[in-house]
Amino acid sequence: WLTIPFPEKMVPYLLPFVMSLRYGTAMVTSYAWIKRQVRDDFWAVIGSALYTFSGFQACNIVFQHFHDATAFFPLYLLTFDEIVQKRKPAGFTFMTALMAIINYYFFFGQVIFMVLYYLVRYFPVRGCRKALPEVLYIILNGAAGILLASFFLVQSISGVSGNSRLDNYINGYD
């Protein structure tokens, strides 16, 4: 989106700046989430550096759109913690919509991660009785976020479903 105002022949020269912006965003957002999980800010800096410069990020330089999903995922975790701990749904609903729009393929994995995150972090403390209404509340707000993103998701589905490469399988080296 940031390269749209520029002519197409300038885009290769803009990519280093866009990638730097993505790495910077990942560093700041991961620091914001990790800072709430640790006592010392030093460890938040170390954790955000490890997250930002992980092997996954370094290997996926060709697929730049992967970095968008990982750059904003810590904010998604942050808003998830907010909805569980403080019952503030607006941020979570908005981030659900944003994450679905940014990369719908990764969004599915992020939702699975959120389920596992809730089961490991919150479920043992809350128990079944308190967890059920809370989970329904989270699902309702997540569904509202998906509805917000539905305009973009419907267009993505229609674009992908018409792709002829979907039914072609690669066998061996062909």
VOBA-1610 file (N, C-alpha, C; in pm, whole numbers, padded with zeros to 5 digits, always signed):
BEGIN
Trp+00082-00119+00000Trp+00000+00000+00000Trp+00087+00126+00000Leu+00201+00118+00063Leu+00286+00236+00072Leu+00353+00270-00061Thr+00363+00173-00150Thr+00430+00197-00278Thr+00333+00241-00387Ile+00204+00241-00361Ile+00105+00275-00463Ile+00125+00416-00521Pro+00159+00518-00443Pro+00174+00652-00503Pro+00293+00664-00600Phe+00381+00566-00600Phe+00503+00577-00679Phe+00490+00500-00811Pro+00565+00539-00913Pro+00564+00463-01039Pro+00619+00322-01017Glu+00574+00230-01100Glu+00610+00089-01082Glu+00760+00064-01091Lys+00830+00140-01174Lys+00975+00117-01188Lys+01054+00163-01065Met+00992+00240-00976Met+01059+00283-00853Met+01042+00183-00739Val+00947+00092-00751Val+00915+00001-00641Val+01035-00082-00595Pro+01117-00139-00685Pro+01233-00214-00634Pro+01327-00131-00547Tyr+01335-00002-00573Tyr+01421+00085-00494Tyr+01356+00123-00361Leu+01226+00113-00353Leu+01154+00145-00230Leu+01148+00027-00133Leu+01166-00094-00184Leu+01150-00214-00100Leu+01242-00215+00023Pro+01368-00173+00015Pro+01448-00171+00140Pro+01387-00082+00248Phe+01330+00031+00208Phe+01268+00120+00306Phe+01141+00059+00364Val+01064-00005+00278Val+00940-00070+00324Val+00974-00186+00417Met+01077-00264+00382Met+01117-00375+00470Met+01168-00322+00604Ser+01242-00213+00602Ser+01289-00153+00728Ser+01172-00109+00813Leu+01072-00052+00749Leu+00951-00011+00822Leu+00880-00132+00883Arg+00876-00242+00810Arg+00813-00364+00862Arg+00891-00419+00982Tyr+01025-00422+00970Tyr+01105-00469+01083Tyr+01089-00376+01203Gly+01087-00246+01179Gly+01068-00150+01289Gly+00933-00167+01355Thr+00830-00190+01275Thr+00696-00213+01331Thr+00694-00340+01415Ala+00755-00445+01364Ala+00761-00571+01440Ala+00835-00552+01572Met+00943-00473+01570Met+01020-00449+01692Met+00938-00373+01795Val+00868-00268+01753Val+00791-00185+01846Val+00670-00262+01900Thr+00597-00331+01812Thr+00477-00402+01859Thr+00512-00520+01947Ser+00619-00592+01913Ser+00657-00705+01999Ser+00708-00655+02134Tyr+00778-00542+02134Tyr+00821-00485+02261Tyr+00701-00447+02348Ala+00598-00390+02285Ala+00479-00349+02360Ala+00411-00468+02426Trp+00408-00583+02358Trp+00343-00700+02418Trp+00434-00767+02520Ile+00561-00785+02486Ile+00653-00856+02576Ile+00676-00777+02704Lys+00674-00645+02695Lys+00695-00561+02814Lys+00592-00592+02922Arg+00471-00629+02882Arg+00367-00662+02979Arg+00386-00802+03039Gln+00474-00881+02980Gln+00492-01019+03025Gln+00614-01038+03115Val+00706-00942+03114Val+00830-00955+03191Val+00844-00840+03289Arg+00928-00857+03389Arg+00948-00752+03491Arg+01049-00647+03447Asp+01152-00689+03374Asp+01262-00600+03338Asp+01251-00562+03190Asp+01260-00432+03162Asp+01250-00385+03023Asp+01363-00440+02936Phe+01478-00470+02997Phe+01589-00526+02921Phe+01546-00654+02849Trp+01473-00739+02919Trp+01429-00866+02859Trp+01321-00844+02754Ala+01246-00737+02767Ala+01150-00702+02662Ala+01223-00661+02534Val+01332-00590+02548Val+01412-00552+02431Val+01474-00676+02367Ile+01529-00765+02448Ile+01588-00889+02396Ile+01481-00973+02326Gly+01366-00989+02390Gly+01257-01067+02331Gly+01207-01008+02201Ser+01194-00876+02195Ser+01146-00815+02071Ser+01250-00825+01960Ala+01378-00818+01995Ala+01483-00837+01894Ala+01481-00980+01841Leu+01464-01077+01931Leu+01457-01217+01887Leu+01335-01242+01800Tyr+01223-01182+01835Tyr+01102-01196+01754Tyr+01119-01130+01616Thr+01170-01009+01616Thr+01182-00932+01493Thr+01280-00995+01396Phe+01392-01042+01445Phe+01496-01096+01357Phe+01503-01248+01364Ser+01387-01311+01381Ser+01383-01458+01385Ser+01417-01516+01248Gly+01445-01643+01245Gly+01477-01711+01120Gly+01365-01704+01019Phe+01241-01708+01067Phe+01127-01699+00977Phe+01129-01567+00902Gln+01157-01459+00972Gln+01160-01328+00908Gln+01273-01320+00806Ala+01388-01375+00839Ala+01503-01367+00750Ala+01483-01454+00625Cys+01418-01567+00640Cys+01399-01657+00525Cys+01291-01609+00430Asn+01201-01528+00473Asn+01089-01487+00390Asn+01105-01346+00335Ile+01224-01315+00291Ile+01247-01183+00230Ile+01179-01177+00094Val+01166-01289+00024Val+01103-01290-00107Val+00953-01261-00094Phe+00891-01316+00009Phe+00748-01297+00030Phe+00728-01186+00133Gln+00733-01060+00088Gln+00730-00949+00182Gln+00599-00939+00259His+00490-00989+00202His+00361-00977+00270His+00354-01063+00397Phe+00446-01159+00414Phe+00450-01236+00538Phe+00490-01146+00655His+00574-01049+00630His+00621-00961+00737His+00510-00874+00794Asp+00412-00841+00713Asp+00300-00761+00763Asp+00225-00835+00873Ala+00201-00963+00850Ala+00127-01043+00949Ala+00206-01056+01079Thr+00336-01078+01069Thr+00415-01093+01191Thr+00442-00959+01258Ala+00442-00850+01182Ala+00467-00718+01243Ala+00351-00676+01332Phe+00228-00711+01294Phe+00112-00667+01371Phe+00057-00774+01466Phe+00109-00896+01459Phe+00059-01002+01547Phe+00075-00970+01696Pro+00185-00910+01740Pro+00193-00875+01883Pro+00082-00780+01929Leu+00037-00691+01841Leu-00076-00604+01878Leu-00203-00686+01892Tyr-00216-00788+01810Tyr-00332-00877+01820Tyr-00329-00949+01956Leu-00211-00995+01997Leu-00197-01057+02129Leu-00228-00957+02240Leu-00182-00835+02223Leu-00206-00731+02322Leu-00355-00703+02339Thr-00427-00693+02228Thr-00571-00667+02237Thr-00646-00790+02287Phe-00592-00909+02260Phe-00653-01031+02315Phe-00643-01030+02467Asp-00525-00994+02517Asp-00509-00983+02662Asp-00602-00878+02720Glu-00622-00768+02649Glu-00712-00661+02696Glu-00857-00710+02704Ile-00901-00786+02606Ile-01040-00832+02609Ile-01061-00936+02718Val-00959-01017+02745Val-00973-01118+02849Val-00961-01055+02988Gln-00863-00970+03007Gln-00835-00917+03140Gln-00924-00798+03178Lys-00955-00712+03080Lys-01025-00587+03114Lys-01160-00573+03044Arg-01197-00671+02964Arg-01325-00667+02889Arg-01335-00544+02799Lys-01225-00512+02732Lys-01225-00401+02636Lys-01225-00460+02496Pro-01343-00468+02433Pro-01354-00540+02306Pro-01316-00461+02182Ala-01318-00329+02186Ala-01301-00251+02063Ala-01168-00279+01994Gly-01060-00281+02070Gly-00929-00308+02011Gly-00919-00446+01950Phe-00973-00544+02019Phe-00968-00682+01970Phe-01051-00697+01843Thr-01167-00637+01839Thr-01252-00646+01720Thr-01184-00581+01601Phe-01127-00464+01622Phe-01056-00395+01514Phe-00934-00475+01468Met-00856-00528+01563Met-00736-00604+01526Met-00772-00734+01456Thr-00883-00796+01493Thr-00928-00916+01423Thr-00956-00882+01276Ala-01024-00771+01254Ala-01051-00728+01116Ala-00922-00697+01042Leu-00832-00625+01105Leu-00706-00588+01042Leu-00622-00710+01009Met-00613-00805+01102Met-00532-00924+01078Met-00591-01011+00968Ala-00724-01016+00960Ala-00788-01092+00852Ala-00763-01027+00717Ile-00758-00895+00714Ile-00734-00823+00589Ile-00587-00832+00548Ile-00498-00819+00644Ile-00355-00818+00612Ile-00313-00947+00543Asn-00350-01061+00599Asn-00311-01188+00539Asn-00409-01294+00587Tyr-00507-01326+00504Tyr-00611-01420+00544Tyr-00555-01561+00565Tyr-00447-01595+00497Tyr-00387-01728+00514Tyr-00327-01743+00653Phe-00250-01644+00696Phe-00193-01647+00831Phe-00298-01627+00938Phe-00407-01560+00905Phe-00511-01532+01003Phe-00565-01662+01063Phe-00584-01763+00983Phe-00633-01890+01033Phe-00538-01948+01139Gly-00410-01944+01111Gly-00311-01991+01208Gly-00306-01905+01333Gln-00328-01776+01317Gln-00327-01687+01432Gln-00446-01714+01524Val-00560-01748+01466Val-00677-01782+01547Val-00650-01911+01625Ile-00589-02008+01560Ile-00554-02132+01631Ile-00456-02103+01743Phe-00360-02015+01719Phe-00266-01977+01823Phe-00338-01911+01940Met-00436-01825+01911Met-00511-01758+02018Met-00587-01859+02104Val-00643-01961+02041Val-00714-02066+02116Val-00616-02136+02209Leu-00500-02174+02157Leu-00399-02241+02240Leu-00347-02148+02349Tyr-00328-02022+02315Tyr-00283-01922+02412Tyr-00382-01909+02527Tyr-00510-01905+02495Tyr-00612-01895+02600Tyr-00611-02022+02687Leu-00602-02137+02623Leu-00604-02263+02698Leu-00484-02276+02792Val-00370-02226+02751Val-00250-02238+02834Val-00242-02128+02939Arg-00275-02006+02901Arg-00256-01893+02993Arg-00374-01866+03084Tyr-00495-01870+03030Tyr-00611-01825+03108Tyr-00701-01937+03160Phe-00715-02042+03086Phe-00809-02147+03125Phe-00774-02212+03259Pro-00647-02244+03286Pro-00618-02305+03418Pro-00654-02215+03536Val-00646-02085+03519Val-00678-01991+03627Val-00829-01974+03642Arg-00899-01968+03530Arg-01042-01938+03531Arg-01130-02060+03554Gly-01093-02173+03500Gly-01176-02292+03511Gly-01291-02289+03412Cys-01364-02398+03404Cys-01472-02413+03304Cys-01586-02315+03326Arg-01626-02295+03449Arg-01743-02212+03478Arg-01725-02067+03433Lys-01610-02011+03459Lys-01585-01871+03422Lys-01538-01860+03277Ala-01475-01965+03225Ala-01418-01959+03090Ala-01525-01962+02982Leu-01632-02035+03001Leu-01733-02049+02895Leu-01796-01916+02855Pro-01847-01834+02947Pro-01901-01704+02903Pro-01793-01612+02845Glu-01673-01624+02897Glu-01563-01541+02847Glu-01527-01579+02704Val-01521-01709+02677Val-01490-01756+02542Val-01600-01715+02445Leu-01725-01724+02486Leu-01835-01680+02399Leu-01825-01531+02370Tyr-01789-01452+02469Tyr-01769-01308+02451Tyr-01657-01281+02351Ile-01548-01354+02363Ile-01435-01338+02271Ile-01474-01379+02129Ile-01546-01490+02116Ile-01590-01537+01984Ile-01684-01435+01920Leu-01774-01380+01998Leu-01866-01279+01946Leu-01791-01157+01893Asn-01694-01109+01967Asn-01616-00993+01923Asn-01524-01028+01806Gly-01472-01149+01804Gly-01393-01193+01689Gly-01478-01203+01563Ala-01600-01254+01578Ala-01692-01262+01464Ala-01728-01123+01412Ala-01742-01028+01503Ala-01768-00890+01460Ala-01650-00835+01380Gly-01529-00870+01421Gly-01411-00829+01346Gly-01406-00891+01207Ile-01444-01017+01198Ile-01447-01084+01067Ile-01554-01021+00979Leu-01667-00985+01038Leu-01770-00915+00961Leu-01720-00780+00910Leu-01642-00710+00990Leu-01583-00584+00945Leu-01490-00606+00825Ala-01420-00716+00826Ala-01324-00747+00719Ala-01388-00819+00601Ser-01514-00853+00611Ser-01577-00938+00509Ser-01575-00879+00369Phe-01583-00748+00357Phe-01577-00686+00224Phe-01447-00724+00153Phe-01335-00719+00226Phe-01206-00754+00168Phe-01192-00905+00152Leu-01243-00981+00248Leu-01230-01126+00241Leu-01309-01185+00125Val-01426-01133+00098Val-01506-01182-00015Val-01432-01158-00146Gln-01370-01043-00159Gln-01293-01015-00280Gln-01171-01107-00291Ser-01106-01136-00181Ser-00992-01228-00183Ser-01035-01368-00222Ile-01147-01413-00166Ile-01198-01547-00199Ile-01233-01556-00346Ser-01298-01453-00399Ser-01334-01458-00541Ser-01210-01453-00630Gly-01108-01381-00589Gly-00985-01377-00667Gly-00908-01507-00662Val-00905-01570-00547Val-00831-01695-00533Val-00908-01811-00597Ser-01040-01812-00583Ser-01117-01924-00636Ser-01114-01930-00789Gly-01087-01819-00855Gly-01078-01820-01000Gly-00937-01848-01051Asn-00844-01875-00962Asn-00706-01897-01001Asn-00688-02038-01054Ser-00634-02050-01174Ser-00617-02182-01236Ser-00507-02264-01170Arg-00420-02201-01094Arg-00311-02275-01030Arg-00358-02358-00911Leu-00480-02338-00865Leu-00528-02411-00746Leu-00547-02558-00771Asp-00589-02595-00891Asp-00615-02738-00916Asp-00499-02807-00987Asn-00388-02739-01008Asn-00268-02799-01066Asn-00174-02839-00955Tyr-00131-02963-00955Tyr-00039-03010-00854Tyr+00100-03023-00913Ile+00200-02990-00833Ile+00338-03002-00879Ile+00387-03139-00833Asn+00427-03219-00929Asn+00481-03352-00899Asn+00628-03355-00935Gly+00712-03383-00840Gly+00855-03390-00866Gly+00912-03254-00898Tyr+00996-03249-01002Tyr+01063-03124-01037Tyr+00994-03047-01149Asp+00877-03092-01192Asp+00808-03017-01296Asp+00725-02912-01231
//
